[in-house]
Amino acid sequence: MTMANWFLLFLLGTIWGGSFLFAKLAVAEIPPLVLVFLRVLIAGVALHIVLRLRGISFPLSPGLIVSFLVMGLLNNAVPFSLLFWGQTEISAGLASILNATTPIFTFVIAAVLLQQEAVQFHRAAGVVLGIAGVALMLLPNLTGAGHDPLWAQLACLGAALSYGLAAAYAKRFKDLPPIISATGQLTGSSLIMLPIAVLSSGTWAVTSVSLEVWANVLALGLVATAAAYLIYFRVLADAGATDASLVTLIVPATAILFGAIVLDECLTGFQIGGLGLLLLGLLVLDGRILRRLGLA
């Protein structure tokens, strides 16, 4: 990890943290499923333009098209829909914390269900800590004392689960240039979300949306999706998947900060405690700190 890579990693964490703020502001005026379509369409068009400028041909073989549709469903359409739906009721910071469980779901799916990875003790311990953190965050709602709807929190966890499934499915794209994979899945998710957005729009009208919200929509599509993918794949190529995964620890912190500054959001004691357990679980799951301490 060079200084340039660290800079890109923190920039990416800031952008993806900001995406929860952009979404929270946008779902106030745009139906969640319509917002998902706008996000993936804008990002997909932007990446197609990048491909054209770089002189890269977009593959159109039937097998790849089906794979792009599946990847678009798992990595964009389903998780974006669940996150935006959840954010109609819960804060940007809490949504980002719940979404940070993605590496836990990814490991459970890859190692336990699909047996693509070895089950090591520190990884299992990280999963247990992460689950304990989530349980602590959900505890007030499970006991009837919380104010954040349980369904909205479960929707964000469902998004993390979908990301985990997408990570396992993405292994079939290992021989494709990353920008092709990103463009393909965004194209696939745009095709999936088009009829869904039309059917779910109801009485919503484009003219009812303020300029401020349209700015947030553009930020979601161009910055938090298209540009973020390009940055992520740059870090992935230069530093590897393990170092790139550190962005997971940065996103909740920036989302909470933006939520507090812009939306005056705050976390409960249970949510702060759950966040601490979750971040500890992610560090244990990653294993680097344990190896430096001679514990793994």
N, C-alpha and C positions, 0 to 999 in steps of 0.2 A: 504494500500500500504506500504509494508515493504521496507527497503533499497534494499533488493535483488530484489523485484518486480520493483522498480524504475530503478535499473541497467538493468534488462532484458528489460524493456520498452524502455529505451534509446538505448540499443543495437539493439532491433528490429527496432526502428526508423532509426538508422544508416544503418542497413542492407537494409531495404526497400528503403531508400534514395539512397544508393549505387546502387540499382538495376536499377535505371534510368541511371546512369553512365555506368553500364555494358551494358545495352541495346543500349545506344547511340553509344558506341564503336563497338558493335557487328554488328549492322545493316549497318555499313559502308562496311562490306564484306559478310554478309549473308542476303539473302532475308528475310523480316520480318516474313512471315508465316512459313518459314523453321526454323527460330529462335524460334518461339513459340513452334513448335513441339519439338525441341531439349530441350527447357527449361522444358516443362511438362514431357517429357519422362525421362530425367535425374532425375528430382525430384520424379516422380512416382516410378521409380526403386529403388531409395534410400529409400523411405518410405516403400516399400514392404520388403526391406532388414531389416529395423527397426522392422517391424511387425514380421518377421520370428525370429529375434533375441530375441524378447520379448515373443515369443510363442503365438502370437495372430493370430487367424484364420481370413482370409478375407472372408466376406460373399459373396455368389454368387447367391442369390435368384433373379429371374427375375425382381421383382418389384424394388429391390434396384439397380440393374444394370441400369434400365431405369432412376431412380432418379440420379444416379451418372453421367450418360451421360448428363442429363439436367443441373446438377450443374456444370459439367466440361465445358459445353458450356457457361453458364452464368458467371462463376467465373474465368475461365481460358482462354478458346479458344477465345471468343469474346473480352474481355477487353485486353488481352495480344496482340492480333492481332491489335487492334485499337491503342494501345499505341505505339507498335513498328512501325507501319505504320506512325503514327504522328511524331515519333522521327526521321524519315528519313529527316524531314524538320525543326523541332523546337528543342530548347535546352532541355537538361535533366531537368534543373530547372523549365522551363515553363511547361513541361509535368507533373512534380510532383505537381505543383500548381493546375493545372486544375484537376488532379486526386484527389486532396484533397477535391473536391466537393462531393465525395462519400457519406459522412454522410448526406448531404443535400438531395441527390436523395433517399437515404435509408429512410429518414424520410417522404419525400413526398409520396413515394410508399407505405410505411407501414401505415402511418396515414391517408393520404388523399384518395389514390386509393383503398387500401385494408382494411382500417379501423381497422388495427391490434393494433394501438396505439391511445391514446387520443391526440387531437390537443390542445396544451397549448400555451398561448400567447408568452412566451419567445422562444419556438421552432419556431413558425411562424415568429417571429422577426429575429431569427437567419437565417432562410431560406431567408428572404428578404435581409438581409445584404450580405449573400453569393452570391445571384443572382446579387446584385449590384456590388460586387467585380468582378464577372465573366464578367459582362457587361462592366465594366471599362477596363478590360484587352483586351476585344475584340473590343473596340471602335475604336482604330486606324485602324484596318483592315476593319471594317464596313464602315469607312469613306474614305477608300482608302489610308490612310497615313501610314499604318503599313507595316512591312517587313516580318513578320511571316505569312505563308499561313493560311487563315481562315479555310480551310478544315482540316489541321493538328491539329489545336486547337479544332475544333469540334469533331474530331476523339477521342481525349483524353477525352473530355466531354462525348462522347458516351461510352467510357470505364467505366467512373464513373457511368453512368446510368446502365450499365450492372452489375456492382458490387452491385448497389442498388437492382436490381431485384434478384440477387443471395442471398442477405441477407434476403429478404422476403421468397424466396424459401427454404432457409437453415433451416427454422423452423421445417421442417419435419424430420430433422436429429437429433433432440434434445435428442433422446433416444440412439443414437449411440455414442460410444467413439469418441472423436474428431479426433484421429489419423486415425480411419477407414474412417471418412467422408473425411478427407484430401487426403488419399490414393485413395479412391474411385473416387473423382472428378478428380484427376490427371490422373488416369487410363482412365477415361472416356474421358477427353480432349485429351489424347494421341491418343486414337482410332479415335477421330473426326479429329484431325489435321494431321494424317498420310497421307491419300489420298490428302488432301488439300496441304500439304507440297510438295508431289511428283509432283502434277499438276502445282504448282506455282514456282517450282525451276528453270525452264527454262534451261539456259546454265550454271547455277551455278555448281561448282565442289568443293568437299570437299578439294581437294588439293590446292585450290586457297586461302584458309583461313590461316592467319598467326597464329603463336603460341600464340601471345598476345590476339588475338580475341578468340581463343579456350579457353584460360584461363578465359576470360570474360563469355563465354558460360557456363563453369563449375561453375563459381561463381553464375550465374543466377539460374542454376538448383539446385546445392547442397546447396549454402548458402542463396540466396535470396528467395528460394521457399521451399525446403525440411526443412532446418534448421530453417528458419523463421516461418514456420507453427508450428514446435515443440515448439519454444519459445513463439509464440503467444498463443497457447493453454495452455501452462504452466501459463502465466500471466492471461489468461481468467479463469482458474480454481482457481487460488489463490486469484485474486483481483476482478474478476467479469467483465462483459461486459462494464460497464460504464467507469471503470478505464482503461481497455484495449484500449478503443476507443481513449484515449489521444495520442496514437501513431500517429494519423492523423495530429496532430499539429507538430510533430517532423520530419516527413518524408520530407516535402518541405524544411525545414531549412537545413537538411543534404544534400539533393539532390542539392540545390543551392550552398552550400559550396563546395561539390565535383566538381560540374560543373565549378565553378570559379577557383578552384585550379588546376584541371587536364585539363580541356578543355578551360580555359580562357573565360568562358561564362559570360555574364552580363545581367541584367534585365533592361528594360526600366522603365521610371517613371510611366507609366500607369500600368505596370505589378507589380511594387512594391506597388503602391496604391491599386491595385486589390487584391494583396496578403494580405495586411493589413485588408481590409474589409472582405475578406474571413475568415481569422483567427479569427477576431472579431465575425463574424457570427457563426463560429464553437464553440467558447467559450459561446456565448449566447445560442446557440442550446443545448449545454451540460448542462448549467444551474447551475453548482456548484458554480461558482464565484458569480452569481447573488444571490444565496441562502445565501452565506456567507456575502454578503453585505445587506441582508435583502430585496432584490428587487424581489425575486421569492419564 
